[in-house]
Amino acid sequence: MLHKYRKTALIEAEQFDGSDEMIRKYHIKYYSPGDEYSFYTKEGASILNIGDWIATGIDGEHWRIEPDIFKRTYERVN
């Protein structure tokens, strides 16, 4: 039987702005074609664009989330 599940872990996230501070913080490399960047995740290298969200999970791992997916999937917790 198919059941529905909701994630219960909180993540931290910030929107990538291309700043030197974020590039250093996440060890991001400039990739070149069309202002694309690259950074490493548990799954390997990932393309990152300005405006994408960088999420940090409960084990300190990072991954990229496209802005439209982030908006539909996450809500801010204060």
mmCIF file of the N, C-alpha and C atoms, coordinates in Angstrom:
data_MODEL
# 
_entry.id   MODEL 
# 
loop_
_atom_site.group_PDB 
_atom_site.id 
_atom_site.type_symbol 
_atom_site.label_atom_id 
_atom_site.label_alt_id 
_atom_site.label_comp_id 
_atom_site.label_asym_id 
_atom_site.label_entity_id 
_atom_site.label_seq_id 
_atom_site.pdbx_PDB_ins_code 
_atom_site.Cartn_x 
_atom_site.Cartn_y 
_atom_site.Cartn_z 
_atom_site.occupancy 
_atom_site.B_iso_or_equiv 
_atom_site.pdbx_formal_charge 
_atom_site.auth_seq_id 
_atom_site.auth_comp_id 
_atom_site.auth_asym_id 
_atom_site.auth_atom_id 
_atom_site.pdbx_PDB_model_num 
ATOM 1   N N  . MET A 1 1  ? 0.842  -1.180 0.000   1.00 0.00 ? 1  MET A N  1 
ATOM 2   C CA . MET A 1 1  ? 0.000  0.000  0.000   1.00 0.00 ? 1  MET A CA 1 
ATOM 3   C C  . MET A 1 1  ? 0.889  1.246  0.000   1.00 0.00 ? 1  MET A C  1 
ATOM 4   N N  . LEU A 1 2  ? 0.533  2.209  -0.795  1.00 0.00 ? 2  LEU A N  1 
ATOM 5   C CA . LEU A 1 2  ? 1.272  3.454  -0.925  1.00 0.00 ? 2  LEU A CA 1 
ATOM 6   C C  . LEU A 1 2  ? 0.895  4.394  0.213   1.00 0.00 ? 2  LEU A C  1 
ATOM 7   N N  . HIS A 1 3  ? 1.907  4.969  0.892   1.00 0.00 ? 3  HIS A N  1 
ATOM 8   C CA . HIS A 1 3  ? 1.686  5.917  1.982   1.00 0.00 ? 3  HIS A CA 1 
ATOM 9   C C  . HIS A 1 3  ? 2.379  7.225  1.657   1.00 0.00 ? 3  HIS A C  1 
ATOM 10  N N  . LYS A 1 4  ? 1.972  8.310  2.307   1.00 0.00 ? 4  LYS A N  1 
ATOM 11  C CA . LYS A 1 4  ? 2.599  9.619  2.133   1.00 0.00 ? 4  LYS A CA 1 
ATOM 12  C C  . LYS A 1 4  ? 3.497  9.886  3.336   1.00 0.00 ? 4  LYS A C  1 
ATOM 13  N N  . TYR A 1 5  ? 4.642  10.528 3.077   1.00 0.00 ? 5  TYR A N  1 
ATOM 14  C CA . TYR A 1 5  ? 5.608  10.851 4.129   1.00 0.00 ? 5  TYR A CA 1 
ATOM 15  C C  . TYR A 1 5  ? 6.058  12.291 3.988   1.00 0.00 ? 5  TYR A C  1 
ATOM 16  N N  . ARG A 1 6  ? 6.319  12.906 5.116   1.00 0.00 ? 6  ARG A N  1 
ATOM 17  C CA . ARG A 1 6  ? 6.830  14.270 5.145   1.00 0.00 ? 6  ARG A CA 1 
ATOM 18  C C  . ARG A 1 6  ? 8.196  14.255 5.805   1.00 0.00 ? 6  ARG A C  1 
ATOM 19  N N  . LYS A 1 7  ? 9.147  14.994 5.273   1.00 0.00 ? 7  LYS A N  1 
ATOM 20  C CA . LYS A 1 7  ? 10.463 15.097 5.895   1.00 0.00 ? 7  LYS A CA 1 
ATOM 21  C C  . LYS A 1 7  ? 10.329 15.802 7.238   1.00 0.00 ? 7  LYS A C  1 
ATOM 22  N N  . THR A 1 8  ? 11.079 15.323 8.211   1.00 0.00 ? 8  THR A N  1 
ATOM 23  C CA . THR A 1 8  ? 10.985 15.916 9.540   1.00 0.00 ? 8  THR A CA 1 
ATOM 24  C C  . THR A 1 8  ? 12.245 16.678 9.949   1.00 0.00 ? 8  THR A C  1 
ATOM 25  N N  . ALA A 1 9  ? 13.334 16.497 9.234   1.00 0.00 ? 9  ALA A N  1 
ATOM 26  C CA . ALA A 1 9  ? 14.581 17.175 9.577   1.00 0.00 ? 9  ALA A CA 1 
ATOM 27  C C  . ALA A 1 9  ? 14.586 18.594 9.024   1.00 0.00 ? 9  ALA A C  1 
ATOM 28  N N  . LEU A 1 10 ? 15.110 19.521 9.791   1.00 0.00 ? 10 LEU A N  1 
ATOM 29  C CA . LEU A 1 10 ? 15.274 20.889 9.320   1.00 0.00 ? 10 LEU A CA 1 
ATOM 30  C C  . LEU A 1 10 ? 16.589 20.999 8.556   1.00 0.00 ? 10 LEU A C  1 
ATOM 31  N N  . ILE A 1 11 ? 16.611 21.861 7.575   1.00 0.00 ? 11 ILE A N  1 
ATOM 32  C CA . ILE A 1 11 ? 17.847 22.143 6.854   1.00 0.00 ? 11 ILE A CA 1 
ATOM 33  C C  . ILE A 1 11 ? 18.155 23.627 7.025   1.00 0.00 ? 11 ILE A C  1 
ATOM 34  N N  . GLU A 1 12 ? 19.381 23.983 6.733   1.00 0.00 ? 12 GLU A N  1 
ATOM 35  C CA . GLU A 1 12 ? 19.751 25.386 6.614   1.00 0.00 ? 12 GLU A CA 1 
ATOM 36  C C  . GLU A 1 12 ? 19.977 25.634 5.131   1.00 0.00 ? 12 GLU A C  1 
ATOM 37  N N  . ALA A 1 13 ? 19.651 26.826 4.657   1.00 0.00 ? 13 ALA A N  1 
ATOM 38  C CA . ALA A 1 13 ? 19.824 27.121 3.241   1.00 0.00 ? 13 ALA A CA 1 
ATOM 39  C C  . ALA A 1 13 ? 20.066 28.605 3.052   1.00 0.00 ? 13 ALA A C  1 
ATOM 40  N N  . GLU A 1 14 ? 20.828 28.918 2.019   1.00 0.00 ? 14 GLU A N  1 
ATOM 41  C CA . GLU A 1 14 ? 20.991 30.303 1.622   1.00 0.00 ? 14 GLU A CA 1 
ATOM 42  C C  . GLU A 1 14 ? 21.082 30.366 0.113   1.00 0.00 ? 14 GLU A C  1 
ATOM 43  N N  . GLN A 1 15 ? 20.609 31.490 -0.437  1.00 0.00 ? 15 GLN A N  1 
ATOM 44  C CA . GLN A 1 15 ? 20.571 31.640 -1.877  1.00 0.00 ? 15 GLN A CA 1 
ATOM 45  C C  . GLN A 1 15 ? 21.932 32.124 -2.369  1.00 0.00 ? 15 GLN A C  1 
ATOM 46  N N  . PHE A 1 16 ? 22.471 31.415 -3.359  1.00 0.00 ? 16 PHE A N  1 
ATOM 47  C CA . PHE A 1 16 ? 23.786 31.730 -3.892  1.00 0.00 ? 16 PHE A CA 1 
ATOM 48  C C  . PHE A 1 16 ? 23.743 33.037 -4.673  1.00 0.00 ? 16 PHE A C  1 
ATOM 49  N N  . ASP A 1 17 ? 24.624 33.976 -4.278  1.00 0.00 ? 17 ASP A N  1 
ATOM 50  C CA . ASP A 1 17 ? 24.649 35.291 -4.908  1.00 0.00 ? 17 ASP A CA 1 
ATOM 51  C C  . ASP A 1 17 ? 25.922 35.561 -5.705  1.00 0.00 ? 17 ASP A C  1 
ATOM 52  N N  . GLY A 1 18 ? 26.816 34.580 -5.769  1.00 0.00 ? 18 GLY A N  1 
ATOM 53  C CA . GLY A 1 18 ? 28.057 34.751 -6.518  1.00 0.00 ? 18 GLY A CA 1 
ATOM 54  C C  . GLY A 1 18 ? 29.129 35.510 -5.773  1.00 0.00 ? 18 GLY A C  1 
ATOM 55  N N  . SER A 1 19 ? 28.894 35.836 -4.514  1.00 0.00 ? 19 SER A N  1 
ATOM 56  C CA . SER A 1 19 ? 29.864 36.618 -3.742  1.00 0.00 ? 19 SER A CA 1 
ATOM 57  C C  . SER A 1 19 ? 31.107 35.795 -3.418  1.00 0.00 ? 19 SER A C  1 
ATOM 58  N N  . ASP A 1 20 ? 32.229 36.493 -3.260  1.00 0.00 ? 20 ASP A N  1 
ATOM 59  C CA . ASP A 1 20 ? 33.476 35.829 -2.884  1.00 0.00 ? 20 ASP A CA 1 
ATOM 60  C C  . ASP A 1 20 ? 33.329 35.101 -1.552  1.00 0.00 ? 20 ASP A C  1 
ATOM 61  N N  . GLU A 1 21 ? 32.555 35.664 -0.644  1.00 0.00 ? 21 GLU A N  1 
ATOM 62  C CA . GLU A 1 21 ? 32.332 35.040 0.661   1.00 0.00 ? 21 GLU A CA 1 
ATOM 63  C C  . GLU A 1 21 ? 31.691 33.662 0.521   1.00 0.00 ? 21 GLU A C  1 
ATOM 64  N N  . MET A 1 22 ? 30.656 33.564 -0.295  1.00 0.00 ? 22 MET A N  1 
ATOM 65  C CA . MET A 1 22 ? 29.987 32.275 -0.489  1.00 0.00 ? 22 MET A CA 1 
ATOM 66  C C  . MET A 1 22 ? 30.863 31.303 -1.277  1.00 0.00 ? 22 MET A C  1 
ATOM 67  N N  . ILE A 1 23 ? 31.614 31.831 -2.244  1.00 0.00 ? 23 ILE A N  1 
ATOM 68  C CA . ILE A 1 23 ? 32.513 30.988 -3.028  1.00 0.00 ? 23 ILE A CA 1 
ATOM 69  C C  . ILE A 1 23 ? 33.538 30.328 -2.113  1.00 0.00 ? 23 ILE A C  1 
ATOM 70  N N  . ARG A 1 24 ? 34.090 31.100 -1.181  1.00 0.00 ? 24 ARG A N  1 
ATOM 71  C CA . ARG A 1 24 ? 35.058 30.530 -0.226  1.00 0.00 ? 24 ARG A CA 1 
ATOM 72  C C  . ARG A 1 24 ? 34.381 29.570 0.755   1.00 0.00 ? 24 ARG A C  1 
ATOM 73  N N  . LYS A 1 25 ? 33.232 29.959 1.262   1.00 0.00 ? 25 LYS A N  1 
ATOM 74  C CA . LYS A 1 25 ? 32.527 29.162 2.273   1.00 0.00 ? 25 LYS A CA 1 
ATOM 75  C C  . LYS A 1 25 ? 32.194 27.756 1.776   1.00 0.00 ? 25 LYS A C  1 
ATOM 76  N N  . TYR A 1 26 ? 31.756 27.652 0.518   1.00 0.00 ? 26 TYR A N  1 
ATOM 77  C CA . TYR A 1 26 ? 31.315 26.363 -0.029  1.00 0.00 ? 26 TYR A CA 1 
ATOM 78  C C  . TYR A 1 26 ? 32.318 25.753 -1.011  1.00 0.00 ? 26 TYR A C  1 
ATOM 79  N N  . HIS A 1 27 ? 33.504 26.345 -1.124  1.00 0.00 ? 27 HIS A N  1 
ATOM 80  C CA . HIS A 1 27 ? 34.557 25.846 -2.013  1.00 0.00 ? 27 HIS A CA 1 
ATOM 81  C C  . HIS A 1 27 ? 34.048 25.734 -3.455  1.00 0.00 ? 27 HIS A C  1 
ATOM 82  N N  . ILE A 1 28 ? 33.411 26.797 -3.923  1.00 0.00 ? 28 ILE A N  1 
ATOM 83  C CA . ILE A 1 28 ? 32.804 26.832 -5.251  1.00 0.00 ? 28 ILE A CA 1 
ATOM 84  C C  . ILE A 1 28 ? 33.857 27.238 -6.278  1.00 0.00 ? 28 ILE A C  1 
ATOM 85  N N  . LYS A 1 29 ? 33.777 26.630 -7.441  1.00 0.00 ? 29 LYS A N  1 
ATOM 86  C CA . LYS A 1 29 ? 34.674 26.933 -8.556  1.00 0.00 ? 29 LYS A CA 1 
ATOM 87  C C  . LYS A 1 29 ? 33.868 27.567 -9.680  1.00 0.00 ? 29 LYS A C  1 
ATOM 88  N N  . TYR A 1 30 ? 34.485 28.534 -10.366 1.00 0.00 ? 30 TYR A N  1 
ATOM 89  C CA . TYR A 1 30 ? 33.831 29.144 -11.526 1.00 0.00 ? 30 TYR A CA 1 
ATOM 90  C C  . TYR A 1 30 ? 33.896 28.162 -12.686 1.00 0.00 ? 30 TYR A C  1 
ATOM 91  N N  . TYR A 1 31 ? 32.770 27.886 -13.292 1.00 0.00 ? 31 TYR A N  1 
ATOM 92  C CA . TYR A 1 31 ? 32.680 26.860 -14.331 1.00 0.00 ? 31 TYR A CA 1 
ATOM 93  C C  . TYR A 1 31 ? 32.742 27.461 -15.729 1.00 0.00 ? 31 TYR A C  1 
ATOM 94  N N  . SER A 1 32 ? 32.318 28.693 -15.904 1.00 0.00 ? 32 SER A N  1 
ATOM 95  C CA . SER A 1 32 ? 32.455 29.478 -17.122 1.00 0.00 ? 32 SER A CA 1 
ATOM 96  C C  . SER A 1 32 ? 31.224 29.622 -17.996 1.00 0.00 ? 32 SER A C  1 
ATOM 97  N N  . PRO A 1 33 ? 30.742 28.598 -18.737 1.00 0.00 ? 33 PRO A N  1 
ATOM 98  C CA . PRO A 1 33 ? 29.689 28.883 -19.719 1.00 0.00 ? 33 PRO A CA 1 
ATOM 99  C C  . PRO A 1 33 ? 28.432 29.483 -19.092 1.00 0.00 ? 33 PRO A C  1 
ATOM 100 N N  . GLY A 1 34 ? 28.201 30.759 -19.334 1.00 0.00 ? 34 GLY A N  1 
ATOM 101 C CA . GLY A 1 34 ? 26.971 31.394 -18.871 1.00 0.00 ? 34 GLY A CA 1 
ATOM 102 C C  . GLY A 1 34 ? 26.904 31.633 -17.385 1.00 0.00 ? 34 GLY A C  1 
ATOM 103 N N  . ASP A 1 35 ? 27.985 32.049 -16.780 1.00 0.00 ? 35 ASP A N  1 
ATOM 104 C CA . ASP A 1 35 ? 28.014 32.334 -15.339 1.00 0.00 ? 35 ASP A CA 1 
ATOM 105 C C  . ASP A 1 35 ? 27.608 31.137 -14.491 1.00 0.00 ? 35 ASP A C  1 
ATOM 106 N N  . GLU A 1 36 ? 28.049 29.971 -14.868 1.00 0.00 ? 36 GLU A N  1 
ATOM 107 C CA . GLU A 1 36 ? 27.795 28.774 -14.067 1.00 0.00 ? 36 GLU A CA 1 
ATOM 108 C C  . GLU A 1 36 ? 28.984 28.520 -13.157 1.00 0.00 ? 36 GLU A C  1 
ATOM 109 N N  . TYR A 1 37 ? 28.688 27.946 -12.023 1.00 0.00 ? 37 TYR A N  1 
ATOM 110 C CA . TYR A 1 37 ? 29.695 27.596 -11.035 1.00 0.00 ? 37 TYR A CA 1 
ATOM 111 C C  . TYR A 1 37 ? 29.580 26.103 -10.760 1.00 0.00 ? 37 TYR A C  1 
ATOM 112 N N  . SER A 1 38 ? 30.556 25.564 -10.054 1.00 0.00 ? 38 SER A N  1 
ATOM 113 C CA . SER A 1 38 ? 30.557 24.148 -9.723  1.00 0.00 ? 38 SER A CA 1 
ATOM 114 C C  . SER A 1 38 ? 30.956 23.982 -8.266  1.00 0.00 ? 38 SER A C  1 
ATOM 115 N N  . PHE A 1 39 ? 30.297 23.066 -7.566  1.00 0.00 ? 39 PHE A N  1 
ATOM 116 C CA . PHE A 1 39 ? 30.735 22.718 -6.218  1.00 0.00 ? 39 PHE A CA 1 
ATOM 117 C C  . PHE A 1 39 ? 30.458 21.250 -5.970  1.00 0.00 ? 39 PHE A C  1 
ATOM 118 N N  . TYR A 1 40 ? 31.142 20.705 -4.976  1.00 0.00 ? 40 TYR A N  1 
ATOM 119 C CA . TYR A 1 40 ? 31.058 19.268 -4.740  1.00 0.00 ? 40 TYR A CA 1 
ATOM 120 C C  . TYR A 1 40 ? 30.025 18.925 -3.681  1.00 0.00 ? 40 TYR A C  1 
ATOM 121 N N  . THR A 1 41 ? 29.259 17.877 -3.975  1.00 0.00 ? 41 THR A N  1 
ATOM 122 C CA . THR A 1 41 ? 28.262 17.340 -3.056  1.00 0.00 ? 41 THR A CA 1 
ATOM 123 C C  . THR A 1 41 ? 28.629 15.886 -2.779  1.00 0.00 ? 41 THR A C  1 
ATOM 124 N N  . LYS A 1 42 ? 27.843 15.212 -1.959  1.00 0.00 ? 42 LYS A N  1 
ATOM 125 C CA . LYS A 1 42 ? 28.094 13.788 -1.696  1.00 0.00 ? 42 LYS A CA 1 
ATOM 126 C C  . LYS A 1 42 ? 27.983 12.958 -2.974  1.00 0.00 ? 42 LYS A C  1 
ATOM 127 N N  . GLU A 1 43 ? 27.195 13.440 -3.929  1.00 0.00 ? 43 GLU A N  1 
ATOM 128 C CA . GLU A 1 43 ? 26.995 12.722 -5.188  1.00 0.00 ? 43 GLU A CA 1 
ATOM 129 C C  . GLU A 1 43 ? 28.013 13.108 -6.254  1.00 0.00 ? 43 GLU A C  1 
ATOM 130 N N  . GLY A 1 44 ? 28.893 14.051 -5.956  1.00 0.00 ? 44 GLY A N  1 
ATOM 131 C CA . GLY A 1 44 ? 29.895 14.492 -6.925  1.00 0.00 ? 44 GLY A CA 1 
ATOM 132 C C  . GLY A 1 44 ? 29.706 15.954 -7.272  1.00 0.00 ? 44 GLY A C  1 
ATOM 133 N N  . ALA A 1 45 ? 30.343 16.394 -8.365  1.00 0.00 ? 45 ALA A N  1 
ATOM 134 C CA . ALA A 1 45 ? 30.281 17.793 -8.778  1.00 0.00 ? 45 ALA A CA 1 
ATOM 135 C C  . ALA A 1 45 ? 28.865 18.168 -9.201  1.00 0.00 ? 45 ALA A C  1 
ATOM 136 N N  . SER A 1 46 ? 28.478 19.384 -8.862  1.00 0.00 ? 46 SER A N  1 
ATOM 137 C CA . SER A 1 46 ? 27.152 19.882 -9.199  1.00 0.00 ? 46 SER A CA 1 
ATOM 138 C C  . SER A 1 46 ? 27.287 21.279 -9.792  1.00 0.00 ? 46 SER A C  1 
ATOM 139 N N  . ILE A 1 47 ? 26.539 21.550 -10.854 1.00 0.00 ? 47 ILE A N  1 
ATOM 140 C CA . ILE A 1 47 ? 26.519 22.884 -11.454 1.00 0.00 ? 47 ILE A CA 1 
ATOM 141 C C  . ILE A 1 47 ? 25.649 23.776 -10.563 1.00 0.00 ? 47 ILE A C  1 
ATOM 142 N N  . LEU A 1 48 ? 26.089 25.003 -10.359 1.00 0.00 ? 48 LEU A N  1 
ATOM 143 C CA . LEU A 1 48 ? 25.406 25.955 -9.492  1.00 0.00 ? 48 LEU A CA 1 
ATOM 144 C C  . LEU A 1 48 ? 25.274 27.270 -10.238 1.00 0.00 ? 48 LEU A C  1 
ATOM 145 N N  . ASN A 1 49 ? 24.097 27.850 -10.222 1.00 0.00 ? 49 ASN A N  1 
ATOM 146 C CA . ASN A 1 49 ? 23.848 29.144 -10.856 1.00 0.00 ? 49 ASN A CA 1 
ATOM 147 C C  . ASN A 1 49 ? 23.505 30.174 -9.795  1.00 0.00 ? 49 ASN A C  1 
ATOM 148 N N  . ILE A 1 50 ? 23.789 31.431 -10.083 1.00 0.00 ? 50 ILE A N  1 
ATOM 149 C CA . ILE A 1 50 ? 23.380 32.494 -9.171  1.00 0.00 ? 50 ILE A CA 1 
ATOM 150 C C  . ILE A 1 50 ? 21.862 32.427 -9.040  1.00 0.00 ? 50 ILE A C  1 
ATOM 151 N N  . GLY A 1 51 ? 21.383 32.473 -7.817  1.00 0.00 ? 51 GLY A N  1 
ATOM 152 C CA . GLY A 1 51 ? 19.951 32.357 -7.546  1.00 0.00 ? 51 GLY A CA 1 
ATOM 153 C C  . GLY A 1 51 ? 19.547 30.984 -7.035  1.00 0.00 ? 51 GLY A C  1 
ATOM 154 N N  . ASP A 1 52 ? 20.379 29.960 -7.291  1.00 0.00 ? 52 ASP A N  1 
ATOM 155 C CA . ASP A 1 52 ? 20.116 28.634 -6.734  1.00 0.00 ? 52 ASP A CA 1 
ATOM 156 C C  . ASP A 1 52 ? 20.291 28.679 -5.216  1.00 0.00 ? 52 ASP A C  1 
ATOM 157 N N  . TRP A 1 53 ? 19.674 27.754 -4.545  1.00 0.00 ? 53 TRP A N  1 
ATOM 158 C CA . TRP A 1 53 ? 19.821 27.647 -3.097  1.00 0.00 ? 53 TRP A CA 1 
ATOM 159 C C  . TRP A 1 53 ? 20.826 26.558 -2.771  1.00 0.00 ? 53 TRP A C  1 
ATOM 160 N N  . ILE A 1 54 ? 21.651 26.816 -1.762  1.00 0.00 ? 54 ILE A N  1 
ATOM 161 C CA . ILE A 1 54 ? 22.581 25.812 -1.257  1.00 0.00 ? 54 ILE A CA 1 
ATOM 162 C C  . ILE A 1 54 ? 22.032 25.370 0.091   1.00 0.00 ? 54 ILE A C  1 
ATOM 163 N N  . ALA A 1 55 ? 21.670 24.101 0.167   1.00 0.00 ? 55 ALA A N  1 
ATOM 164 C CA . ALA A 1 55 ? 21.106 23.534 1.394   1.00 0.00 ? 55 ALA A CA 1 
ATOM 165 C C  . ALA A 1 55 ? 22.186 22.775 2.147   1.00 0.00 ? 55 ALA A C  1 
ATOM 166 N N  . THR A 1 56 ? 22.078 22.813 3.462   1.00 0.00 ? 56 THR A N  1 
ATOM 167 C CA . THR A 1 56 ? 22.992 22.074 4.325   1.00 0.00 ? 56 THR A CA 1 
ATOM 168 C C  . THR A 1 56 ? 22.154 21.137 5.180   1.00 0.00 ? 56 THR A C  1 
ATOM 169 N N  . GLY A 1 57 ? 22.452 19.848 5.104   1.00 0.00 ? 57 GLY A N  1 
ATOM 170 C CA . GLY A 1 57 ? 21.687 18.836 5.824   1.00 0.00 ? 57 GLY A CA 1 
ATOM 171 C C  . GLY A 1 57 ? 22.189 18.591 7.241   1.00 0.00 ? 57 GLY A C  1 
ATOM 172 N N  . ILE A 1 58 ? 21.584 17.626 7.902   1.00 0.00 ? 58 ILE A N  1 
ATOM 173 C CA . ILE A 1 58 ? 21.880 17.357 9.310   1.00 0.00 ? 58 ILE A CA 1 
ATOM 174 C C  . ILE A 1 58 ? 23.285 16.810 9.538   1.00 0.00 ? 58 ILE A C  1 
ATOM 175 N N  . ASP A 1 59 ? 23.907 16.278 8.498   1.00 0.00 ? 59 ASP A N  1 
ATOM 176 C CA . ASP A 1 59 ? 25.276 15.772 8.620   1.00 0.00 ? 59 ASP A CA 1 
ATOM 177 C C  . ASP A 1 59 ? 26.301 16.741 8.034   1.00 0.00 ? 59 ASP A C  1 
ATOM 178 N N  . GLY A 1 60 ? 25.878 17.975 7.736   1.00 0.00 ? 60 GLY A N  1 
ATOM 179 C CA . GLY A 1 60 ? 26.776 18.978 7.190   1.00 0.00 ? 60 GLY A CA 1 
ATOM 180 C C  . GLY A 1 60 ? 26.968 18.894 5.689   1.00 0.00 ? 60 GLY A C  1 
ATOM 181 N N  . GLU A 1 61 ? 26.253 18.006 5.033   1.00 0.00 ? 61 GLU A N  1 
ATOM 182 C CA . GLU A 1 61 ? 26.364 17.859 3.585   1.00 0.00 ? 61 GLU A CA 1 
ATOM 183 C C  . GLU A 1 61 ? 25.613 18.995 2.881   1.00 0.00 ? 61 GLU A C  1 
ATOM 184 N N  . HIS A 1 62 ? 26.077 19.351 1.688   1.00 0.00 ? 62 HIS A N  1 
ATOM 185 C CA . HIS A 1 62 ? 25.474 20.433 0.912   1.00 0.00 ? 62 HIS A CA 1 
ATOM 186 C C  . HIS A 1 62 ? 24.912 19.882 -0.385  1.00 0.00 ? 62 HIS A C  1 
ATOM 187 N N  . TRP A 1 63 ? 23.855 20.514 -0.854  1.00 0.00 ? 63 TRP A N  1 
ATOM 188 C CA . TRP A 1 63 ? 23.323 20.205 -2.171  1.00 0.00 ? 63 TRP A CA 1 
ATOM 189 C C  . TRP A 1 63 ? 22.631 21.433 -2.738  1.00 0.00 ? 63 TRP A C  1 
ATOM 190 N N  . ARG A 1 64 ? 22.455 21.421 -4.048  1.00 0.00 ? 64 ARG A N  1 
ATOM 191 C CA . ARG A 1 64 ? 21.857 22.531 -4.780  1.00 0.00 ? 64 ARG A CA 1 
ATOM 192 C C  . ARG A 1 64 ? 20.360 22.295 -4.943  1.00 0.00 ? 64 ARG A C  1 
ATOM 193 N N  . ILE A 1 65 ? 19.590 23.386 -4.814  1.00 0.00 ? 65 ILE A N  1 
ATOM 194 C CA . ILE A 1 65 ? 18.153 23.326 -5.073  1.00 0.00 ? 65 ILE A CA 1 
ATOM 195 C C  . ILE A 1 65 ? 17.809 24.492 -5.996  1.00 0.00 ? 65 ILE A C  1 
ATOM 196 N N  . GLU A 1 66 ? 17.161 24.190 -7.104  1.00 0.00 ? 66 GLU A N  1 
ATOM 197 C CA . GLU A 1 66 ? 16.748 25.244 -8.024  1.00 0.00 ? 66 GLU A CA 1 
ATOM 198 C C  . GLU A 1 66 ? 15.705 26.128 -7.337  1.00 0.00 ? 66 GLU A C  1 
ATOM 199 N N  . PRO A 1 67 ? 15.680 27.442 -7.654  1.00 0.00 ? 67 PRO A N  1 
ATOM 200 C CA . PRO A 1 67 ? 14.785 28.379 -6.958  1.00 0.00 ? 67 PRO A CA 1 
ATOM 201 C C  . PRO A 1 67 ? 13.306 27.985 -6.991  1.00 0.00 ? 67 PRO A C  1 
ATOM 202 N N  . ASP A 1 68 ? 12.809 27.511 -8.137  1.00 0.00 ? 68 ASP A N  1 
ATOM 203 C CA . ASP A 1 68 ? 11.388 27.163 -8.211  1.00 0.00 ? 68 ASP A CA 1 
ATOM 204 C C  . ASP A 1 68 ? 11.069 25.935 -7.357  1.00 0.00 ? 68 ASP A C  1 
ATOM 205 N N  . ILE A 1 69 ? 11.971 24.972 -7.316  1.00 0.00 ? 69 ILE A N  1 
ATOM 206 C CA . ILE A 1 69 ? 11.772 23.784 -6.466  1.00 0.00 ? 69 ILE A CA 1 
ATOM 207 C C  . ILE A 1 69 ? 11.835 24.186 -4.995  1.00 0.00 ? 69 ILE A C  1 
ATOM 208 N N  . PHE A 1 70 ? 12.799 25.038 -4.655  1.00 0.00 ? 70 PHE A N  1 
ATOM 209 C CA . PHE A 1 70 ? 12.931 25.488 -3.265  1.00 0.00 ? 70 PHE A CA 1 
ATOM 210 C C  . PHE A 1 70 ? 11.645 26.176 -2.810  1.00 0.00 ? 70 PHE A C  1 
ATOM 211 N N  . LYS A 1 71 ? 11.124 27.070 -3.632  1.00 0.00 ? 71 LYS A N  1 
ATOM 212 C CA . LYS A 1 71 ? 9.915  27.823 -3.278  1.00 0.00 ? 71 LYS A CA 1 
ATOM 213 C C  . LYS A 1 71 ? 8.712  26.904 -3.054  1.00 0.00 ? 71 LYS A C  1 
ATOM 214 N N  . ARG A 1 72 ? 8.596  25.852 -3.860  1.00 0.00 ? 72 ARG A N  1 
ATOM 215 C CA . ARG A 1 72 ? 7.456  24.931 -3.741  1.00 0.00 ? 72 ARG A CA 1 
ATOM 216 C C  . ARG A 1 72 ? 7.621  23.918 -2.623  1.00 0.00 ? 72 ARG A C  1 
ATOM 217 N N  . THR A 1 73 ? 8.861  23.691 -2.166  1.00 0.00 ? 73 THR A N  1 
ATOM 218 C CA . THR A 1 73 ? 9.139  22.593 -1.251  1.00 0.00 ? 73 THR A CA 1 
ATOM 219 C C  . THR A 1 73 ? 9.416  23.025 0.195   1.00 0.00 ? 73 THR A C  1 
ATOM 220 N N  . TYR A 1 74 ? 9.963  24.217 0.372   1.00 0.00 ? 74 TYR A N  1 
ATOM 221 C CA . TYR A 1 74 ? 10.401 24.634 1.703   1.00 0.00 ? 74 TYR A CA 1 
ATOM 222 C C  . TYR A 1 74 ? 9.708  25.900 2.141   1.00 0.00 ? 74 TYR A C  1 
ATOM 223 N N  . GLU A 1 75 ? 9.547  26.051 3.448   1.00 0.00 ? 75 GLU A N  1 
ATOM 224 C CA . GLU A 1 75 ? 9.081  27.297 4.020   1.00 0.00 ? 75 GLU A CA 1 
ATOM 225 C C  . GLU A 1 75 ? 10.002 27.658 5.185   1.00 0.00 ? 75 GLU A C  1 
ATOM 226 N N  . ARG A 1 76 ? 10.184 28.950 5.378   1.00 0.00 ? 76 ARG A N  1 
ATOM 227 C CA . ARG A 1 76 ? 11.101 29.429 6.406   1.00 0.00 ? 76 ARG A CA 1 
ATOM 228 C C  . ARG A 1 76 ? 10.550 29.164 7.808   1.00 0.00 ? 76 ARG A C  1 
ATOM 229 N N  . VAL A 1 77 ? 11.441 28.763 8.699   1.00 0.00 ? 77 VAL A N  1 
ATOM 230 C CA . VAL A 1 77 ? 11.092 28.525 10.102  1.00 0.00 ? 77 VAL A CA 1 
ATOM 231 C C  . VAL A 1 77 ? 11.872 29.525 10.935  1.00 0.00 ? 77 VAL A C  1 
ATOM 232 N N  . ASN A 1 78 ? 11.210 30.228 11.803  1.00 0.00 ? 78 ASN A N  1 
ATOM 233 C CA . ASN A 1 78 ? 11.904 31.206 12.662  1.00 0.00 ? 78 ASN A CA 1 
ATOM 234 C C  . ASN A 1 78 ? 12.240 30.630 14.010  1.00 0.00 ? 78 ASN A C  1 
# 
